[in-house]
Amino acid sequence: AALARFRDTHEETLESYKEAIRLNPNYAIVYTWMAGPLTWLGRYSEAFEARAKGLELDPLSIPAISRYVNELLERMRLDEARRELEKLAYLRPDSYAIMRGKLASTDGHWAEWALGALDGLLISPGSRRHLNILTARLAAIGLEQEALAIQSPLKRRVFVLMMLGRHREAYEAAEEGLADSPDSLGRRSLLARTLISVGDEARARTLLEEAWQHNDRRVTRLSAFTPSDAAALLTLRRKANDEDGVSELLTAMADNVENLRDAGIVGYGNFVSTDFVEGMTTFLSGDRERGLALIARAVEAGYFIHPAKFYPPDIYEEPDFAQIQAKQDAIQARERARFLSVVCDD
């Protein structure tokens, strides 16, 4: 199980975990860990089964509970998620507060997750992880100065800077992050997205093509080549008139959507939405009307469209997309007011 962390590919990592389980079928945490490479490989149903098995073998494991609850949230199995989450109230009150807010944030109630993150940080004020979660939640509800004020060091939080539309700062932070870890695939992919935002499309494409090859020409969530990376690379290939490359990516994106649907993953608003992933895939394939309808449905369910501009540029010219963004702005304003009313008045 320890050696799995040093393997070169997700398939090899998975084989090491399977060998550990063969040697000790009751090694509970390995099932929880094994769900990681299964997710990266797009084997979402198997990942869910591994999470469930890990929790079955060790019902009081904090990581097993947390990750299984996340899996339930992504499938909108909220009653089950709520029951499992109650275990954390006694085992890990700070994590319980954050995840309780996350569960309550479905359907566009973004303020609840921010309030949960604040409660978690009040319980464990020294937690860097909790601080990072709160920073992202404040950014999502449009409290830019508050998000920037509590986050240190800012240059490490590329994602938050991108959420806030501070593209030049995000790019500079991503460059510095890659300089610290030049072999990190995650940092290379993140830099590629910021490069698009600042107009360096040639270098962005080079990095994205590398990520595509490293991920075995597959699109999967939480991997070196996500649906957002695919949308960005597809746009760059289309600009270069690489129609075969565009077709290849569309097929991989559609396969990923099918795998998500087959696994029952619908998303829980905020940052996970299969409707949005399918909507972007459909829009890029040429069915603009249906694509925009799916994206609109995602926002109605509470999904947050990231402001970093690595979506196809022509989507911003669509009147329907402008209406979708206006809807999101209204949700954000409502949730910002909700958060402030609790924090400032309650």
N, C-alpha and C positions, 0 to 999 in steps of 0.2 A: 504493500500500500504506500509506503514511503517512497519507494523507487518510482512509482507512477508519476510523481511530481517532476521527474527528470526525463521522462520519455519525450521523444521528438514529435510525435503526432497524437491526435486525439484517439485514434484507433489503438495505438500502442499503450496509451494511458489506460484505456478501457480494458485491454487484455491484462494489464498488471492488477487492476482492481478485481477482475474476475478470478485471477489466480489467488489473490488474497482471500476471496470468498470461498474458493474451492478448498483452501487450507483451513478456513474457519468460517463455516456458513453463518455463524451468529455474530460476526464482526459488524455490528450495527452501523457504525459511522461510515463504513466503506460504501454502503448502499447510498447514503446521503451524498458522499463525495462523487460516486459514480454517475449521479444524475448530471453533473457538470459536463463531462465530455459527451454524454448522450444528447444533451441539449445542443451543444456546439455542432454535433453531427446532424441535427434536425430530427432526431429520434425522440420526439417530445412525449409520446405516449409511454415509451419505455422509461424515460426520465421520471415521469410521474409515478410509475410503478415502483421504481427504485426508491424514491422519496417515501412512499407509503410503507415499503418493506423496512426501511431504516427506522421509521417511527414505530412500526409494529414490534420490532425487536427491542427498542429502547424508548418507551413511551414518554420518558421524562428528559430526553436529550434536548437541550435548548436549540442547537442548530437544526436538529431534525424537525422539531415543532415549527420553528420559524420558516424554514424552507418549504415544508409541506403546506403551511398556511398560505404562503405565496402562491404555490401551485393551485390551491383551491380558489384563491382570489382571481387568478387569471382565468379560471373557468366559471367565475361568478357563482360559485357554490358557497354562498355567503353564510348560510346557517351552519354548515359544517366547519367553515373557517372560524366562525365565532366560537363554536364549542371547543375546538382545538386551542384557540388563542387563549382561552381562560386559564389554561395550565400555566402560561407565562406570568400571570398576575402574581403568582407566588414564587415562581422560579427566577424570574428576571423582570422586575417591575418596570425598569426603564425601557427595555425592548417591548414589553407589553404596551406601554403608553404609546410608543411610536406606531406599532402595528395596529393598535386599536384605532388610532387616527387614520391610518392607511385604509383600513376596512371601511371606516365611515366616510371616506373621501370619494366613494363611487358616485356615479351620476353627476359629476361636476362639483361636488362639495370639497373643493380643494383646500379650503381653510381648515378642515378637520385634520388633514394630514400635517399641516403646519403647526396646528395647536398640539397635536400628539407629539411632534418632534420637539416642540418647546417643553412639554411636560417631561419627556425623556431626558432632555438636557438638564432640566432642573433637578432631576433625581440623580443623574451622573454628570455633573458639570465639567468634569475633566475629560469626557469622551470626545475624541476627535471625530469619530464616526458620527456621533449624534449631531455634532456641530455641522458637519458636512451635509447631513440630511436636512437640517433646518435651513441651511443656506440655500439649498436647491428649492425647498418648498417656498421660502420667501421670494425667491426669484420668480417662481411660477405664478405667484399672485401679484407680481408687479411691484414688490417693495424692494426696489433696486438698491437704494442707499443702505437700507438695513441689511440686505444680503451681503453687500460689499464690506460693510463695517465689521461684521462678526467673523468673516472668513479670513484666516491667515494660515499660510501665505496665499495671497490671491492668485499668484502666477501658476499655482498647481491646480487650480480649479477651472480648467479650460471649459468644461461642460457648462458651468454656471455662467461664465463670461459669454459663451455662445448663446445661452438662453436669454441673456440680457441684451443681445444684439451688439455686444462690444467686440466686433470681429477682429479688429487690429490687435487688441489686447489678447484676445484668445489665440490668435496666430502666434504672437510673440511668446506666450506662455507655452504653447505646444512645441515651438522650436526649442525652447529651453528644456522642456521635459524630455524631448527626444535626444538632446545632447547629453543629458544625464544617463539615459538608457537607450543607446542607439540601436540595439537589437530588439527592442520591444515592439511587437506587432501591433498591440493596442495603441501605443503612442504614435506609431506611423500612420495608422488609419485615422486617428484623431487629427493629426496634423494635416492629412489630406483634405478633410472637411473644412478646416480653417483656411487652407490655401485657396479653395474655391471661393470662400467668402471674400478674400482679398484680391482675387483675380488671377492667381497663378495657376491656371488650369493645366498647363503642361506638366508641371511637377506633381500636381494633384493626381493626374491620370497615372503617372508612373507608380506612385505609391499605391493607388487603388488596384492597378493591375497586379502588383506584387501580392496584395492581400487576397485578391481573387484566386490567384494560383495557389497561395499557401493554404487557402480554405478548400482546396481540391475542387475549385470551380463550382462551389455550392453556396447558396444564400441561406443563412441561418441566424436566428436571433442570438444575442450574447456571444458572438464569435468574432473572428478577425474580419469577417465580411458580412455585415448586417444588411437588412433591406434598405436602410438609408445609404449605405455605401454603394449598393447595387444601383439605386436610383441616380446617384451622383455619377457613377462610372458609365451608366447607360446614356446619360445626357451628354457626357464628353465623347463617347463613341459615336453617338448620333451626329454631333457637330463635325466629327472627322469623317462622316459618311461611311462608317464601318457597320454596314447593315447586318452582316453575319454576326458580328460581335453583339449588336443590339438584340438580335433574335435569340442568341445564346443566353443572354442575361434575362430576357423576358421569360424564357422557359424555366430557368432556375428560380426566378421570383415567383412564378405561378406554382411551381412544385412546393416552395416553402409555404405559400398560402394554403395549399391543399393539406400539407402536413399539420399546420396549425389548426385548421378546421377539423381534421380527423382526430386530433388530440383533444378537441373540445375547448381549445384556448380561444376565448373571445376578447379578453382584456378586462380591466377594471377601471377604465378611464385614466386620466392623467397621462401616463407614459407607456401604457400597453394597450394596443388596439389592433385586432386582426382586421377589423373593418378599414382602418386607415391603411394598413399594409396592402390589403387587397385593392383599396381605392387608388392608391398611388400606382400599383402594378397595372390596374385596368386603365387608368389615365394614360400611362406611358405606352400602353399597347395600342392606343388610338381611340378607345371608347371613352371619350372625355366626359360625356353626360353621366354615364353610370359610375365612372371613377369619382366624379365630384359628388354624386349622391352618396356613395359609400363614405367619403371623407366627411361630408356633412353629418351623416349618421354617427360617425365616430365622435365628432365634436359635441353633438347632442347628448351622447352618452358620457361626456366629460373628458374626452381626450384632449390633450394639450399639444397643439401643433407647434413644433419647435421653430423659433424664428430664424435660425441659421439657414442661409439661402443655399442649400444643396439640393433642393427640389428642382424639377425642370423649370427653367426660367419662364416658359410661356404659361405656366399655371397662374402666375401672378397677373396675367392679362385677362383672366376669365372673370366676368362679373359675378358668377356664382361663387368663385373662390373668395372674392372680396366680401361677399355676404357671410361666408363661413367664418372668415377672420373677424368680422364685426361681431358675430355671435360669440366667438371666443373672447373677444375683448370685453363683452358685456358680462360673461361668466367671471372673467378675471376681476373686473371691477366689483362685482357683487361679493366675491369671495374675499377680496382685499378688505372691503368694508366690514364683512363678517368677522374676519380675523382681528381687525383693529378694535371693533366694538367689544370683543371679549377681552383682549389684552389690555386695552386702555380703560374700559369702563367696568368690567366684571372683576 
